[in-house]
Amino acid sequence: MDKNRISGAADKAKGTIKETAGKVLGNDRLRAEGMADKAKGEVKQKAGEIADKARNAADKARDAAKKIGR
């Protein structure tokens, strides 16, 4: 699993907490920070998913090439 997926999940969780706290406290700045953290987390998670898919595709191609070379 790519490190961006883990980091992204952490950012999303942090953002959810900040956003909720901002709503409860009536703090628009904290709420906006939370929304930004959640968005950043989404981007990181997607980047991690893409990296994982690319790595898996490369592994499959390498395995197929090894089978052909036998």
C-alpha positions as CSV (number, residue, x, y, z in Angstrom):
1,M,0.0,0.0,0.0
2,D,1.3,3.4,-1.0
3,K,2.2,5.8,1.8
4,N,0.0,8.5,0.2
5,R,-3.1,6.4,0.8
6,I,-2.3,6.2,4.6
7,S,-1.3,9.9,4.8
8,G,-4.5,10.8,2.9
9,A,-6.7,8.9,5.2
10,A,-5.1,10.6,8.2
11,D,-5.6,14.0,6.6
12,K,-9.2,13.2,5.9
13,A,-9.8,12.1,9.5
14,K,-8.1,15.3,10.8
15,G,-10.1,17.4,8.5
16,T,-13.4,15.8,9.6
17,I,-12.5,16.5,13.2
18,K,-11.6,20.1,12.5
19,E,-14.7,20.7,10.4
20,T,-17.0,19.3,13.0
21,A,-15.3,21.3,15.8
22,G,-15.6,24.4,13.7
23,K,-19.3,23.8,13.2
24,V,-19.9,23.1,16.9
25,L,-17.8,26.1,18.0
26,G,-19.1,28.4,15.3
27,N,-15.6,28.9,14.1
28,D,-15.6,29.4,10.3
29,R,-11.9,29.4,10.0
30,L,-11.5,26.0,11.7
31,R,-14.3,24.6,9.6
32,A,-12.6,25.8,6.4
33,E,-9.3,24.3,7.5
34,G,-11.1,21.0,8.1
35,M,-12.6,21.1,4.6
36,A,-9.2,21.9,3.1
37,D,-7.6,19.0,5.0
38,K,-10.3,16.6,3.8
39,A,-9.8,17.7,0.2
40,K,-6.0,17.3,0.6
41,G,-6.5,13.8,2.0
42,E,-8.8,12.9,-1.0
43,V,-6.1,13.9,-3.4
44,K,-3.4,12.0,-1.6
45,Q,-5.5,8.9,-1.4
46,K,-6.2,9.0,-5.1
47,A,-2.5,9.5,-5.9
48,G,-1.7,6.5,-3.7
49,E,-4.4,4.4,-5.5
50,I,-2.9,5.3,-8.9
51,A,0.6,4.5,-7.6
52,D,-0.6,1.1,-6.3
53,K,-2.3,0.3,-9.6
54,A,0.8,1.2,-11.6
55,R,2.9,-0.9,-9.3
56,N,0.5,-3.8,-9.7
57,A,0.5,-3.5,-13.5
58,A,4.3,-3.4,-13.6
59,D,4.4,-6.5,-11.4
60,K,2.0,-8.4,-13.7
61,A,3.9,-7.3,-16.8
62,R,7.2,-8.5,-15.2
63,D,5.7,-11.8,-14.2
64,A,4.2,-12.3,-17.7
65,A,7.6,-11.5,-19.3
66,K,9.3,-14.1,-17.0
67,K,6.8,-16.8,-18.0
68,I,7.4,-16.1,-21.7
69,G,11.2,-16.2,-21.2
70,R,11.2,-19.7,-19.7
